[in-house]
């Protein structure tokens, strides 16, 4: 993991984790993408922070790792989240910069060092004999010409002042990020590598999973890539060893795809049930000498899930009643 240079500016971190995730249909912080929950990806990116505040619901509480607060009102949007996070950071010796980071950016750990380096070079009065460096209050990523407001470093004094101005001009609840952050003098850091790509849909999650898996059969690393194994891959290897199964027969990507299709098109509890039934059937087929049974079973189950149309419930009938 890349870590900030010793000369990088001091910063605190705000991780915004309180959104509705309406397109996913499941809370983002706990969604496992590229082998670990999205919140863990974000926290890895804040490793160099003096203090870290997560803005999100009570179930995210982990006092030994970070402070937790909640935007007011809940689901008030990223600007309300920033305001709540800044309030939670008060009371100590605040760092001169604040990292504002959405929790749904799996590769943030790659983006943050670039922001810190840009902030470092922007500070100070310039080298001897040269013009003073430009004053900047924001260093944020830009991808495809679009500002990534929630992958950025902001000067604490400027961010506090922006929140105060916005409170006096309509309030922070529901305000778009650019109203809070767009007026700050900024240095923009081009994200040509796509490190700020976020996860808003199941397809986004799948794209990140495929990139992280790195390619051998079943999603396992090629020879020489063992050090890059994700936590999920190590778990599959350990489980396969415990149950005396060849780990290469476990196509992690295909199984996760099936689980996603079942959860998204049927309902969330359908994901583990569907993968269990598919695995059981594939095992029986393999015992009988079938040809590529796992792929066939997964494909058929996925097709069924994608075509599923739940029957409407009868009035006064609870789901699951006979």
VOPAGU-2260 file (C-alpha; in pm, 1 decimal, decimal comma):
REM VOPAGU-2260
SITE   aa  ch    i         X         Y         Z
SITE  UNK   A    0       0,0       0,0       0,0
SITE  UNK   A    1     127,4     346,1     -86,9
SITE  UNK   A    2     184,6     567,0     215,8
SITE  UNK   A    3     216,5     945,6     229,6
SITE  UNK   A    4     567,8    1090,5     215,2
SITE  UNK   A    5     711,7    1214,5     545,3
SITE  UNK   A    6     706,9    1570,2     406,8
SITE  UNK   A    7     338,4    1553,6     315,5
SITE  UNK   A    8     114,5    1808,0     489,4
SITE  UNK   A    9     -66,1    1705,0     806,6
SITE  UNK   A   10    -432,1    1624,8     757,0
SITE  UNK   A   11    -745,4    1499,1     925,9
SITE  UNK   A   12    -992,6    1281,1     735,8
SITE  UNK   A   13   -1367,6    1275,4     686,5
SITE  UNK   A   14   -1517,9     961,5     533,3
SITE  UNK   A   15   -1873,0    1011,3     408,3
SITE  UNK   A   16   -2068,2     688,7     453,0
SITE  UNK   A   17   -2427,4     795,0     511,0
SITE  UNK   A   18   -2585,1     784,8     165,0
SITE  UNK   A   19   -2894,9     587,6      65,6
SITE  UNK   A   20   -2725,5     378,6    -207,8
SITE  UNK   A   21   -3059,1     363,1    -386,9
SITE  UNK   A   22   -2919,6     212,4    -707,6
SITE  UNK   A   23   -2742,2     -65,5    -520,0
SITE  UNK   A   24   -3023,6    -143,6    -279,3
SITE  UNK   A   25   -2774,7    -224,6      -2,2
SITE  UNK   A   26   -2563,6      -0,8     224,8
SITE  UNK   A   27   -2233,2      87,2      63,3
SITE  UNK   A   28   -1997,9      79,6     364,2
SITE  UNK   A   29   -2028,2    -296,7     413,5
SITE  UNK   A   30   -2042,5    -391,3      46,1
SITE  UNK   A   31   -1745,9    -616,1     -32,5
SITE  UNK   A   32   -1567,3    -498,0    -345,1
SITE  UNK   A   33   -1223,3    -614,4    -456,4
SITE  UNK   A   34   -1196,8    -837,1    -151,7
SITE  UNK   A   35   -1289,2    -600,0     131,1
SITE  UNK   A   36   -1576,1    -374,6     244,3
SITE  UNK   A   37   -1587,4     -34,4      80,4
SITE  UNK   A   38   -1545,5     138,4     416,0
SITE  UNK   A   39   -1221,8     -52,9     474,1
SITE  UNK   A   40   -1089,4      68,5     139,8
SITE  UNK   A   41   -1163,0     426,4     246,3
SITE  UNK   A   42   -1003,6     381,7     587,2
SITE  UNK   A   43    -689,9     239,8     426,5
SITE  UNK   A   44    -664,3     562,9     227,3
SITE  UNK   A   45    -682,6     770,3     547,9
SITE  UNK   A   46    -399,8     582,2     718,8
SITE  UNK   A   47    -180,0     892,8     747,7
SITE  UNK   A   48    -448,5    1113,7     903,9
SITE  UNK   A   49    -408,3    1265,1    1250,1
SITE  UNK   A   50    -775,1    1199,0    1320,4
SITE  UNK   A   51   -1046,2    1023,8    1120,8
SITE  UNK   A   52   -1420,4    1078,7    1142,1
SITE  UNK   A   53   -1671,7     855,4     964,3
SITE  UNK   A   54   -2007,4    1017,8     893,6
SITE  UNK   A   55   -2271,1     746,9     882,8
SITE  UNK   A   56   -2525,8     538,4    1074,6
SITE  UNK   A   57   -2480,0     400,8    1425,9
SITE  UNK   A   58   -2410,1      46,5    1308,4
SITE  UNK   A   59   -2072,6     163,0    1172,8
SITE  UNK   A   60   -1944,9     246,7    1521,3
SITE  UNK   A   61   -1585,7     129,7    1580,4
SITE  UNK   A   62   -1439,8     357,5    1849,2
SITE  UNK   A   63   -1098,8     192,4    1835,9
SITE  UNK   A   64   -1063,9     283,7    1468,2
SITE  UNK   A   65   -1233,5     621,9    1422,0
SITE  UNK   A   66   -1488,0     867,0    1558,5
SITE  UNK   A   67   -1843,2     830,6    1427,2
SITE  UNK   A   68   -2097,5    1104,0    1373,7
SITE  UNK   A   69   -2413,9    1151,9    1168,8
SITE  UNK   A   70   -2522,7    1427,4     935,0
SITE  UNK   A   71   -2827,1    1627,2    1042,9
SITE  UNK   A   72   -3074,1    1535,2     913,5
SITE  UNK   A   73   -2977,7    1177,3     819,3
SITE  UNK   A   74   -2941,0    1135,8     442,4
SITE  UNK   A   75   -2888,5    1511,5     421,9
SITE  UNK   A   76   -2624,6    1468,2     153,5
SITE  UNK   A   77   -2247,5    1511,4     130,7
SITE  UNK   A   78   -2240,9    1877,8     232,5
SITE  UNK   A   79   -2436,2    1804,5     550,3
SITE  UNK   A   80   -2192,7    1518,7     605,3
SITE  UNK   A   81   -1890,6    1746,3     571,5
SITE  UNK   A   82   -2044,6    1995,1     815,9
SITE  UNK   A   83   -2111,4    1720,6    1071,4
SITE  UNK   A   84   -1764,8    1574,2    1025,9
SITE  UNK   A   85   -1594,1    1908,6    1081,4
SITE  UNK   A   86   -1794,2    1959,5    1400,3
SITE  UNK   A   87   -1680,2    1616,5    1521,1
SITE  UNK   A   88   -1317,1    1712,5    1456,5
SITE  UNK   A   89   -1341,4    2020,4    1677,3
SITE  UNK   A   90   -1188,6    2016,8    2022,0
SITE  UNK   A   91    -830,8    1918,3    1951,7
SITE  UNK   A   92    -542,8    2053,0    1749,0
SITE  UNK   A   93    -689,8    2046,2    1397,3
SITE  UNK   A   94    -462,0    1962,1    1109,7
SITE  UNK   A   95    -423,0    2232,0     843,4
SITE  UNK   A   96    -581,3    2011,4     576,3
SITE  UNK   A   97    -888,9    1790,4     571,1
SITE  UNK   A   98    -923,6    1491,3     340,1
SITE  UNK   A   99   -1285,1    1457,2     228,0
SITE  UNK   A  100   -1347,5    1110,6      93,5
SITE  UNK   A  101   -1658,5     926,7     -16,8
SITE  UNK   A  102   -1665,6     570,6     113,7
SITE  UNK   A  103   -1742,7     420,8    -227,9
SITE  UNK   A  104   -1403,5     469,4    -398,2
SITE  UNK   A  105   -1217,1     135,7    -376,3
SITE  UNK   A  106    -891,4     272,9    -517,4
SITE  UNK   A  107    -876,3     582,8    -299,2
SITE  UNK   A  108    -556,7     451,4    -142,2
SITE  UNK   A  109    -391,5     516,4    -479,7
SITE  UNK   A  110    -541,1     863,3    -522,2
SITE  UNK   A  111    -469,7    1015,4    -180,8
SITE  UNK   A  112     -86,3    1017,5    -204,8
SITE  UNK   A  113    -116,0    1214,4    -529,9
SITE  UNK   A  114    -336,1    1471,8    -357,3
SITE  UNK   A  115     -96,4    1499,1     -64,3
SITE  UNK   A  116     199,2    1551,0    -296,0
SITE  UNK   A  117      13,7    1825,7    -481,6
SITE  UNK   A  118     -80,3    1993,4    -153,3
SITE  UNK   A  119     280,3    1973,9     -33,9
SITE  UNK   A  120     412,8    2147,8    -342,5
SITE  UNK   A  121     142,6    2413,8    -314,1
SITE  UNK   A  122     241,9    2511,3      39,8
SITE  UNK   A  123     511,1    2758,0     135,8
SITE  UNK   A  124     643,7    3073,0     -26,6
SITE  UNK   A  125     829,7    2909,1    -313,3
SITE  UNK   A  126    1194,5    2842,1    -368,6
SITE  UNK   A  127    1456,6    3112,3    -325,3
SITE  UNK   A  128    1473,1    3344,4    -624,0
SITE  UNK   A  129    1137,7    3230,5    -761,9
SITE  UNK   A  130     787,8    3368,4    -751,2
SITE  UNK   A  131     578,6    3263,6    -447,7
SITE  UNK   A  132     370,2    2957,8    -506,0
SITE  UNK   A  133       2,8    2999,1    -577,5
SITE  UNK   A  134    -227,1    2995,7    -278,5
SITE  UNK   A  135    -468,9    2704,4    -293,9
SITE  UNK   A  136    -741,3    2601,1     -52,0
SITE  UNK   A  137    -834,4    2279,8    -232,4
SITE  UNK   A  138    -652,2    1995,2    -403,0
SITE  UNK   A  139    -893,8    1758,8    -570,1
SITE  UNK   A  140    -893,6    1486,5    -829,8
SITE  UNK   A  141   -1034,8    1542,4   -1176,0
SITE  UNK   A  142   -1135,1    1252,5   -1398,2
SITE  UNK   A  143   -1239,2    1298,7   -1758,3
SITE  UNK   A  144   -1265,7    1673,5   -1704,4
SITE  UNK   A  145   -1506,3    1635,6   -1411,2
SITE  UNK   A  146   -1420,5    1746,2   -1059,8
SITE  UNK   A  147   -1424,8    1464,9    -805,3
SITE  UNK   A  148   -1540,1    1681,3    -515,1
SITE  UNK   A  149   -1537,6    1396,3    -265,2
SITE  UNK   A  150   -1182,5    1284,0    -334,5
SITE  UNK   A  151   -1006,7    1598,2    -225,6
SITE  UNK   A  152    -794,5    1777,9      30,8
SITE  UNK   A  153    -927,5    2106,6     163,4
SITE  UNK   A  154    -760,6    2366,1     380,4
SITE  UNK   A  155    -937,1    2349,6     716,7
SITE  UNK   A  156    -984,5    2724,4     760,7
SITE  UNK   A  157   -1126,2    2762,5     410,3
SITE  UNK   A  158   -1357,1    2463,4     451,3
SITE  UNK   A  159   -1489,9    2592,7     785,3
SITE  UNK   A  160   -1555,7    2932,1     628,1
SITE  UNK   A  161   -1733,3    2774,3     329,5
SITE  UNK   A  162   -1963,4    2578,0     560,6
SITE  UNK   A  163   -2044,1    2893,6     758,8
SITE  UNK   A  164   -2127,1    3085,1     438,7
SITE  UNK   A  165   -2350,2    2807,5     309,8
SITE  UNK   A  166   -2537,0    2778,1     640,1
SITE  UNK   A  167   -2621,3    3145,5     607,1
SITE  UNK   A  168   -2724,8    3104,7     244,6
SITE  UNK   A  169   -2989,5    2834,2     241,4
SITE  UNK   A  170   -2832,4    2572,9     467,7
SITE  UNK   A  171   -2630,6    2256,2     414,2
SITE  UNK   A  172   -2914,7    2000,8     399,7
SITE  UNK   A  173   -2941,6    1869,1      44,5
SITE  UNK   A  174   -2689,9    2117,5     -94,1
SITE  UNK   A  175   -2476,2    1993,5    -383,5
SITE  UNK   A  176   -2105,3    1952,7    -320,1
SITE  UNK   A  177   -2003,8    2212,1    -577,7
SITE  UNK   A  178   -2189,5    2485,8    -386,1
SITE  UNK   A  179   -1968,4    2420,3     -85,0
SITE  UNK   A  180   -1641,4    2344,4    -259,2
SITE  UNK   A  181   -1654,9    2504,9    -602,5
SITE  UNK   A  182   -1555,2    2851,3    -484,7
SITE  UNK   A  183   -1229,8    2743,6    -320,4
SITE  UNK   A  184    -905,1    2819,9    -502,5
SITE  UNK   A  185    -804,2    2478,4    -623,9
SITE  UNK   A  186    -522,8    2276,4    -769,1
SITE  UNK   A  187    -661,6    1996,4    -982,2
SITE  UNK   A  188    -492,4    1658,1   -1001,7
SITE  UNK   A  189    -566,3    1460,6   -1316,5
SITE  UNK   A  190    -685,0    1106,2   -1251,6
SITE  UNK   A  191    -587,6     943,2   -1578,5
SITE  UNK   A  192    -560,8     601,2   -1409,9
SITE  UNK   A  193    -922,1     595,7   -1287,3
SITE  UNK   A  194    -834,3     574,8    -918,2
SITE  UNK   A  195   -1145,9     778,0    -830,6
SITE  UNK   A  196   -1394,0     548,2   -1002,8
SITE  UNK   A  197   -1671,1     487,4    -751,6
SITE  UNK   A  198   -1931,3     218,0    -692,7
SITE  UNK   A  199   -2288,6     325,1    -758,5
SITE  UNK   A  200   -2420,5      11,9    -927,5
SITE  UNK   A  201   -2365,0    -363,5    -921,7
SITE  UNK   A  202   -2189,1    -331,4   -1254,7
SITE  UNK   A  203   -1943,1     -85,7   -1099,2
SITE  UNK   A  204   -1875,3    -334,1    -819,6
SITE  UNK   A  205   -1824,7    -613,9   -1069,7
SITE  UNK   A  206   -1581,2    -402,4   -1273,8
SITE  UNK   A  207   -1369,7    -334,8    -965,6
SITE  UNK   A  208   -1379,3    -703,4    -869,4
SITE  UNK   A  209   -1260,2    -811,0   -1212,5
SITE  UNK   A  210    -976,9    -559,1   -1211,0
SITE  UNK   A  211    -862,9    -663,2    -863,3
SITE  UNK   A  212    -873,4   -1036,8    -928,3
SITE  UNK   A  213    -588,7   -1016,1   -1178,2
SITE  UNK   A  214    -653,2   -1316,7   -1379,6
SITE  UNK   A  215    -577,0   -1692,4   -1325,8
SITE  UNK   A  216    -847,3   -1952,1   -1334,9
SITE  UNK   A  217   -1120,0   -1893,2   -1080,9
SITE  UNK   A  218    -992,5   -1541,2   -1014,7
SITE  UNK   A  219    -677,5   -1664,9    -841,1
SITE  UNK   A  220    -348,3   -1482,8    -902,5
SITE  UNK   A  221    -108,2   -1607,7   -1164,5
SITE  UNK   A  222     225,7   -1750,6   -1045,5
SITE  UNK   A  223     425,1   -1474,8    -880,1
SITE  UNK   A  224     114,1   -1275,4    -785,8
SITE  UNK   A  225      50,4   -1440,3    -449,5
SITE  UNK   A  226     135,2   -1123,3    -257,7
SITE  UNK   A  227    -149,4    -942,9    -434,0
SITE  UNK   A  228    -415,1   -1189,4    -320,9
SITE  UNK   A  229    -721,1   -1026,0    -174,2
SITE  UNK   A  230    -867,7   -1126,3     157,8
SITE  UNK   A  231   -1151,4   -1297,8     -28,3
SITE  UNK   A  232    -910,8   -1506,7    -235,9
SITE  UNK   A  233    -715,4   -1609,0      73,2
SITE  UNK   A  234   -1043,4   -1709,9     239,1
SITE  UNK   A  235   -1140,7   -1924,8     -60,7
SITE  UNK   A  236    -800,6   -2093,4     -53,3
SITE  UNK   A  237    -830,7   -2161,4     320,7
SITE  UNK   A  238   -1187,3   -2291,1     284,3
SITE  UNK   A  239   -1090,2   -2514,4      -5,9
SITE  UNK   A  240    -799,2   -2657,7     192,9
SITE  UNK   A  241   -1022,9   -2723,6     492,9
SITE  UNK   A  242   -1283,4   -2901,9     277,2
SITE  UNK   A  243   -1024,3   -3078,1      57,8
SITE  UNK   A  244   -1129,9   -2904,5    -263,3
SITE  UNK   A  245    -909,8   -2773,3    -543,2
SITE  UNK   A  246    -936,7   -2390,5    -509,7
SITE  UNK   A  247    -897,2   -2345,7    -884,3
SITE  UNK   A  248   -1242,2   -2496,7    -941,7
SITE  UNK   A  249   -1393,8   -2204,1    -749,4
SITE  UNK   A  250   -1458,5   -1930,3   -1003,7
SITE  UNK   A  251   -1491,1   -1641,9    -758,1
SITE  UNK   A  252   -1606,4   -1395,4   -1020,6
SITE  UNK   A  253   -1876,6   -1622,2   -1159,1
SITE  UNK   A  254   -2008,0   -1708,4    -812,4
SITE  UNK   A  255   -2015,6   -1341,9    -712,2
SITE  UNK   A  256   -2190,7   -1257,3   -1038,6
SITE  UNK   A  257   -2459,6   -1514,3    -962,3
SITE  UNK   A  258   -2498,5   -1385,4    -607,0
SITE  UNK   A  259   -2532,9   -1032,0    -737,5
SITE  UNK   A  260   -2793,9   -1130,9    -997,3
SITE  UNK   A  261   -2999,3   -1318,9    -738,7
SITE  UNK   A  262   -2978,7   -1038,9    -480,6
SITE  UNK   A  263   -3061,5    -767,4    -731,3
SITE  UNK   A  264   -3336,6    -938,9    -931,6
SITE  UNK   A  265   -3500,8   -1165,2    -672,3
SITE  UNK   A  266   -3419,1   -1035,0    -323,6
SITE  UNK   A  267   -3109,9   -1014,5    -106,4
SITE  UNK   A  268   -3158,5   -1345,0      85,4
SITE  UNK   A  269   -3175,7   -1520,3    -250,8
SITE  UNK   A  270   -2799,6   -1467,9    -299,7
SITE  UNK   A  271   -2666,2   -1726,7     -49,7
SITE  UNK   A  272   -2953,0   -1966,5    -118,9
SITE  UNK   A  273   -2896,0   -1954,0    -493,0
SITE  UNK   A  274   -2520,0   -2004,6    -471,7
SITE  UNK   A  275   -2567,7   -2295,7    -228,8
SITE  UNK   A  276   -2816,3   -2472,8    -456,1
SITE  UNK   A  277   -2600,5   -2407,1    -763,1
SITE  UNK   A  278   -2292,0   -2543,2    -587,1
SITE  UNK   A  279   -2480,0   -2849,9    -465,0
SITE  UNK   A  280   -2610,4   -2927,6    -813,9
SITE  UNK   A  281   -2268,1   -2867,2    -969,8
SITE  UNK   A  282   -2110,2   -3104,2    -717,4
SITE  UNK   A  283   -2360,4   -3376,0    -796,7
SITE  UNK   A  284   -2301,4   -3328,2   -1169,4
SITE  UNK   A  285   -1923,6   -3344,0   -1124,1
SITE  UNK   A  286   -1956,5   -3667,7    -927,2
SITE  UNK   A  287   -2148,1   -3812,9   -1219,7
SITE  UNK   A  288   -1877,9   -3712,4   -1467,8
SITE  UNK   A  289   -2051,3   -3413,4   -1624,9
SITE  UNK   A  290   -1854,3   -3183,1   -1853,1
SITE  UNK   A  291   -1790,1   -2832,3   -1706,4
SITE  UNK   A  292   -2088,5   -2860,3   -1470,9
SITE  UNK   A  293   -2008,5   -2554,4   -1262,8
SITE  UNK   A  294   -2012,7   -2309,5   -1553,6
SITE  UNK   A  295   -2333,3   -2459,4   -1693,1
SITE  UNK   A  296   -2513,1   -2448,2   -1357,5
SITE  UNK   A  297   -2400,9   -2092,8   -1280,2
SITE  UNK   A  298   -2506,4   -1971,8   -1624,8
SITE  UNK   A  299   -2849,3   -2133,4   -1597,7
SITE  UNK   A  300   -2908,2   -1999,8   -1248,2
SITE  UNK   A  301   -2799,4   -1651,0   -1349,5
SITE  UNK   A  302   -3028,3   -1652,4   -1652,6
SITE  UNK   A  303   -3319,4   -1754,3   -1431,5
SITE  UNK   A  304   -3241,9   -1476,7   -1181,4
SITE  UNK   A  305   -3213,4   -1212,7   -1452,6
SITE  UNK   A  306   -3549,9   -1315,3   -1596,8
SITE  UNK   A  307   -3722,2   -1339,1   -1258,3
SITE  UNK   A  308   -4042,7   -1145,5   -1208,2
SITE  UNK   A  309   -4179,5   -1185,8    -854,6
SITE  UNK   A  310   -4549,4   -1259,4    -834,0
SITE  UNK   A  311   -4748,7    -983,3    -662,9
SITE  UNK   A  312   -4845,9   -1062,1    -307,1
SITE  UNK   A  313   -5214,1   -1115,5    -236,8
SITE  UNK   A  314   -5377,4    -847,4     -24,0
SITE  UNK   A  315   -5340,8    -928,0     344,3
SITE  UNK   A  316   -5086,4   -1202,6     280,5
SITE  UNK   A  317   -4740,8   -1182,4     430,6
SITE  UNK   A  318   -4447,0   -1304,5     226,4
SITE  UNK   A  319   -4372,8   -1664,6     310,2
SITE  UNK   A  320   -4726,6   -1759,3     412,8
SITE  UNK   A  321   -4872,0   -2076,6     263,7
